[in-house]
Amino acid sequence: MTDIIKITDNALNYLKLNIKEENIKNLIIYISVVYPYTQYAYVNITYCKKEDLNKDDIKINIENFDVFIDKKTEKFLNNAIRSEEHTSEL
């Protein structure tokens, strides 16, 4: 697993299930940080298509599943934890 962000098994299974249920080809997970440097900062997980990515976004593979990280907010994600049980810890 990467040091940028940790995604629990339950959260990863939940994300995979959502993608499968949407039944849209080439749908991927995109992770960024909203309101960095503030007390309101949070990890944002969205679904998008590969053609919506920026060329410098970071591709990571978690258990044979590709996740893309916003390059501009990568530094705020170091060792963040994301699970369906709680909000991200930044």
C-alpha positions in Angstrom: 0.0 0.0 0.0 1.1 3.5 -0.7 2.3 6.0 2.0 0.2 8.8 0.3 -3.1 7.5 1.7 -4.4 4.4 3.3 -7.8 3.1 2.3 -9.3 0.4 4.6 -10.5 -2.8 3.0 -14.1 -2.0 3.9 -13.8 1.4 2.2 -12.1 0.0 -0.9 -14.8 -2.7 -1.2 -17.5 0.0 -0.9 -15.9 2.1 -3.6 -15.5 -0.9 -5.9 -19.2 -1.8 -5.4 -20.3 1.7 -6.2 -18.3 1.7 -9.5 -19.8 -1.7 -10.4 -23.3 -0.5 -9.6 -22.9 2.6 -11.7 -22.1 0.3 -14.7 -20.2 3.1 -16.5 -17.1 2.1 -18.4 -13.8 3.6 -17.4 -15.2 5.1 -14.2 -12.3 5.7 -11.7 -11.7 7.0 -8.2 -10.2 10.5 -7.8 -8.9 11.7 -4.5 -8.1 15.3 -3.5 -8.1 17.6 -0.5 -10.6 20.4 -0.2 -9.8 23.5 1.8 -6.2 22.6 2.6 -4.4 24.7 5.3 -7.7 25.2 7.1 -9.6 23.6 10.0 -12.2 22.6 7.4 -9.9 20.5 5.3 -11.2 17.1 4.2 -10.4 14.4 1.8 -12.7 14.4 -1.3 -13.4 11.2 -3.1 -15.2 11.4 -6.4 -15.8 9.3 -9.4 -14.7 10.4 -12.8 -13.5 9.2 -16.2 -9.8 9.0 -17.2 -10.2 11.7 -19.8 -11.1 14.1 -16.9 -7.7 13.6 -15.2 -4.9 16.1 -15.3 -1.7 14.8 -16.9 0.3 15.2 -13.7 -2.2 13.4 -11.4 -0.7 10.5 -9.6 -1.8 6.9 -10.3 -1.6 4.5 -7.4 -2.6 0.9 -7.4 -4.3 -0.6 -4.3 -5.0 -4.3 -4.5 -5.0 -4.3 -8.3 -7.3 -1.3 -8.3 -6.2 2.1 -9.7 -6.9 5.2 -7.7 -5.8 8.7 -8.9 -4.5 11.4 -6.6 -4.7 15.1 -7.4 -1.0 16.1 -7.7 -1.7 19.6 -6.3 -3.0 18.3 -3.0 -0.9 15.2 -2.7 1.2 16.7 0.1 -1.8 17.1 2.3 -2.7 13.4 2.0 0.5 11.9 3.5 -0.6 9.1 5.8 -4.3 10.1 5.7 -6.7 7.3 6.5 -10.0 7.0 4.7 -12.7 4.5 5.8 -16.4 4.4 5.5 -16.6 4.4 9.3 -15.1 7.8 9.9 -14.0 11.0 8.1 -10.4 11.3 7.0 -7.7 12.1 9.4 -5.5 14.8 8.0 
